[in-house]
Amino acid sequence: MNILIKGIIIYTVLAIAVRFMGKRQIGELQPGELVTTMVLSEIATMPLQDDKFPVLSGITLIFLFVTLELVSSFLAMKSRPYRTLMQGHSVLIIKDGHLLKDNLTMIRYSTDDLMEALRLKDVFDIDDVQYAYIETNGSVSVRLKKEAEPVTPKDLNVPCRENTLPCLVISDGKIITRDFELCSMTNEKLQKILKKNNLSVKEVFLMTADKQGNIYTVKKAVKK
């Protein structure tokens, strides 16, 4: 089979397989998911490197490992012992501003790694931390002491308006109705907005709207 056709088939099958596995980023993968991802990448190259290796065998192996991962994920949801075995558990590493050295040693997490993780959370002083955990995916969760937390409008008893989510209503000259309900948009409202701005749908590259009636519009570039 032509290598180009093989590549297209393998790419399509891998894309579908990864779609079934979920949307986690590499840094958020659990051990089982990471192993599956690594194995899938190896399997995908086998039919491309060896003409004698059937594409169908590669596809079968890909879906076998994806199925095993889905079964493992289901068992992890239903069984705490299995979840602990496969994913481990969160480990407390800072309590009341004090570093728990034994816990760090147990999970083989260096102080350099910890300080880097804290800086990525905009925390530069361990004494400001009430609690910090190493999560099962390796990320660090931090809760600051009350006196170190940023001041919020609630702390100052300042009233504020509800945050609203801007929704995509037009993308590259096409109306996107998927999130109309979230931003209280209708086709009738949209047509009025377009008419008010002397625009047609095809002239709009991007338009977003929110419940407060705020509209953001980017026109398409004018062809010279």
Secondary structure as the mmCIF struct_conf table of DSSP 4:
data_model
#
loop_
_struct_conf.conf_type_id
_struct_conf.id
_struct_conf.beg_label_comp_id
_struct_conf.beg_label_asym_id
_struct_conf.beg_label_seq_id
_struct_conf.end_label_comp_id
_struct_conf.end_label_asym_id
_struct_conf.end_label_seq_id
HELX_RH_AL_P HELX_RH_AL_P1 ILE A 3 MET A 21
HELX_RH_3T_P HELX_RH_3T_P1 ILE A 26 GLU A 28
HELX_RH_AL_P HELX_RH_AL_P2 PRO A 31 GLN A 49
TURN_TY1_P TURN_TY1_P1 ASP A 51 LYS A 52
BEND BEND1 PHE A 53 PHE A 53
HELX_RH_AL_P HELX_RH_AL_P3 VAL A 55 LYS A 78
HELX_RH_AL_P HELX_RH_AL_P4 ARG A 80 GLN A 87
STRN STRN1 VAL A 91 LYS A 95
TURN_TY1_P TURN_TY1_P2 ASP A 96 GLY A 97
STRN STRN2 HIS A 98 LEU A 99
HELX_RH_AL_P HELX_RH_AL_P5 LYS A 101 MET A 106
TURN_TY1_P TURN_TY1_P3 ILE A 107 ARG A 108
HELX_RH_AL_P HELX_RH_AL_P6 THR A 111 LEU A 120
TURN_TY1_P TURN_TY1_P4 LYS A 121 ASP A 122
HELX_RH_3T_P HELX_RH_3T_P2 ILE A 126 ASP A 128
STRN STRN3 VAL A 129 ILE A 134
TURN_TY1_P TURN_TY1_P5 THR A 136 ASN A 137
BEND BEND2 GLY A 138 GLY A 138
STRN STRN4 VAL A 140 LEU A 144
HELX_RH_3T_P HELX_RH_3T_P3 LYS A 146 ALA A 148
BEND BEND3 GLU A 149 GLU A 149
HELX_LH_PP_P HELX_LH_PP_P1 PRO A 150 VAL A 151
TURN_TY1_P TURN_TY1_P6 PRO A 153 ASN A 157
HELX_LH_PP_P HELX_LH_PP_P2 ARG A 161 ASN A 163
STRN STRN5 CYS A 167 SER A 171
TURN_TY1_P TURN_TY1_P7 ASP A 172 GLY A 173
STRN STRN6 LYS A 174 ILE A 175
TURN_TY1_P TURN_TY1_P8 ARG A 178 SER A 184
HELX_RH_AL_P HELX_RH_AL_P7 ASN A 187 LYS A 196
TURN_TY1_P TURN_TY1_P9 ASN A 197 ASN A 198
HELX_RH_3T_P HELX_RH_3T_P4 VAL A 201 GLU A 203
STRN STRN7 VAL A 204 ALA A 209
TURN_TY1_P TURN_TY1_P10 LYS A 211 GLN A 212
STRN STRN8 ILE A 215 LYS A 219
HELX_LH_PP_P HELX_LH_PP_P3 LYS A 220 LYS A 223
#
